[in-house]
Amino acid sequence: MFKISIDKNLFEDILLKKDKILKKDASKYWKKELIEPIIKDDKISYTIKQVDKLILTNGLGEDKPSIAIECKRVDYSAKSNQFIFDLGKIYEQKNIEIEDDYKDTLIEQLLKEKAILEESINKDALTKTYNIKKMQEDLSKFQEQENSYLLNAVLINIDKFKNINDTFGYEYADKVLEYLGTKLLNYATILNGEVYRYDSKEFLILCFCKKEFLLENLKSLQAEIKFQRVFHPNRPIDVTVSMGVSFFDNCIDKNRFIQKAKEGVLLAKNNGRDRIEFIR
């Protein structure tokens, strides 16, 4: 573990997590401390030592402010002749007096980080759509809204997805999911709704709009998905979807609401795929 003295501005930026990089000129001291020779087959090569934690200080005297911070990685830039420390979480802070405006900034930063973390927990990493847990939470809220009579569920199932997996491999099957996720996110904005990854090959849109407007845009969505194919080196991947649509004002409860959308998908599959079926 190394102790490094830095100036006040950089110290505050690192404390507030505005800056997560620390650069030090590669002096003889730092080269000696951080570069480790490796001898293999009578040849010498060099590697950078692993540093897990740093102590960063600012000021003079025993009571100077300091923080103990995680060091994720150390790299060397030959261009600038500097060591670059990639900083992580703060383990400990000492002798730090936070002024009111400084405190407000820190709280604001922490709230932003909390919101980002919550957003990542609620999202599918591959498609950037919300996950089924978030869908269930949202649906419970949506059914209580005054405009719930405008709430629609659109279940989108990728046709012959197993064939895409088997023919093109998992990597390109994931590209199909990413492509479709992006397309659905765009249309969800138009439809005043949200998109959720419902299962391995299905997405769900919950949206608030009139039925005629919904039908018009779903037809456009269906045509765009079919027209814009996913690139593969051997041949483009054709993608079509089967959609089932239900309306909350025609349902007893939220479970029946989703079940009707599932029935619509099944009907679309049985009727030849690449179709939209409305269940009233």
Secondary structure in CASP SS format (residue, H / E / C, confidence):
PFRMAT SS
TARGET T0000
AUTHOR 0000-0000-0000
METHOD secondary structure of the structure
MODEL  1
M C 1.00
F E 1.00
K E 1.00
I E 1.00
S E 1.00
I C 1.00
D C 1.00
K H 1.00
N H 1.00
L H 1.00
F H 1.00
E H 1.00
D H 1.00
I H 1.00
L H 1.00
L C 1.00
K C 1.00
K C 1.00
D C 1.00
K C 1.00
I E 1.00
L E 1.00
K E 1.00
K E 1.00
D E 1.00
A C 1.00
S C 1.00
K H 1.00
Y H 1.00
W H 1.00
K H 1.00
K H 1.00
E H 1.00
L H 1.00
I E 1.00
E E 1.00
P E 1.00
I E 1.00
I E 1.00
K E 1.00
D C 1.00
D C 1.00
K E 1.00
I E 1.00
S E 1.00
Y E 1.00
T E 1.00
I E 1.00
K C 1.00
Q C 1.00
V C 1.00
D C 1.00
K E 1.00
L E 1.00
I E 1.00
L E 1.00
T E 1.00
N C 1.00
G C 1.00
L C 1.00
G C 1.00
E C 1.00
D C 1.00
K C 1.00
P C 1.00
S E 1.00
I E 1.00
A E 1.00
I E 1.00
E E 1.00
C E 1.00
K E 1.00
R E 1.00
V E 1.00
D E 1.00
Y E 1.00
S E 1.00
A C 1.00
K C 1.00
S C 1.00
N C 1.00
Q E 1.00
F E 1.00
I E 1.00
F E 1.00
D E 1.00
L E 1.00
G E 1.00
K E 1.00
I E 1.00
Y E 1.00
E E 1.00
Q E 1.00
K E 1.00
N C 1.00
I C 1.00
E C 1.00
I C 1.00
E C 1.00
D H 1.00
D H 1.00
Y H 1.00
K H 1.00
D H 1.00
T H 1.00
L H 1.00
I H 1.00
E H 1.00
Q H 1.00
L H 1.00
L H 1.00
K H 1.00
E H 1.00
K H 1.00
A H 1.00
I H 1.00
L H 1.00
E H 1.00
E H 1.00
S H 1.00
I H 1.00
N C 1.00
K E 1.00
D C 1.00
A C 1.00
L C 1.00
T C 1.00
K C 1.00
T C 1.00
Y E 1.00
N C 1.00
I H 1.00
K H 1.00
K H 1.00
M H 1.00
Q H 1.00
E H 1.00
D H 1.00
L H 1.00
S H 1.00
K H 1.00
F H 1.00
Q C 1.00
E C 1.00
Q C 1.00
E C 1.00
N C 1.00
S H 1.00
Y H 1.00
L H 1.00
L E 1.00
N E 1.00
A E 1.00
V E 1.00
L E 1.00
I E 1.00
N E 1.00
I E 1.00
D C 1.00
K C 1.00
F H 1.00
K H 1.00
N H 1.00
I H 1.00
N H 1.00
D H 1.00
T H 1.00
F H 1.00
G C 1.00
Y H 1.00
E H 1.00
Y H 1.00
A H 1.00
D H 1.00
K H 1.00
V H 1.00
L H 1.00
E H 1.00
Y H 1.00
L H 1.00
G H 1.00
T H 1.00
K H 1.00
L H 1.00
L H 1.00
N H 1.00
Y H 1.00
A H 1.00
T H 1.00
I H 1.00
L C 1.00
N C 1.00
G E 1.00
E E 1.00
V E 1.00
Y E 1.00
R E 1.00
Y E 1.00
D E 1.00
S C 1.00
K C 1.00
E E 1.00
F E 1.00
L E 1.00
I E 1.00
L E 1.00
C E 1.00
F E 1.00
C C 1.00
K C 1.00
K H 1.00
E H 1.00
F H 1.00
L H 1.00
L H 1.00
E H 1.00
N H 1.00
L H 1.00
K H 1.00
S H 1.00
L H 1.00
Q H 1.00
A H 1.00
E H 1.00
I H 1.00
K H 1.00
F H 1.00
Q C 1.00
R C 1.00
V E 1.00
F C 1.00
H C 1.00
P C 1.00
N C 1.00
R C 1.00
P C 1.00
I E 1.00
D C 1.00
V C 1.00
T C 1.00
V E 1.00
S E 1.00
M E 1.00
G E 1.00
V E 1.00
S E 1.00
F E 1.00
F H 1.00
D H 1.00
N H 1.00
C C 1.00
I C 1.00
D C 1.00
K H 1.00
N H 1.00
R H 1.00
F H 1.00
I H 1.00
Q H 1.00
K H 1.00
A H 1.00
K H 1.00
E H 1.00
G H 1.00
V H 1.00
L H 1.00
L H 1.00
A H 1.00
K H 1.00
N H 1.00
N C 1.00
G C 1.00
R C 1.00
D C 1.00
R C 1.00
I E 1.00
E E 1.00
F E 1.00
I E 1.00
R C 1.00
END
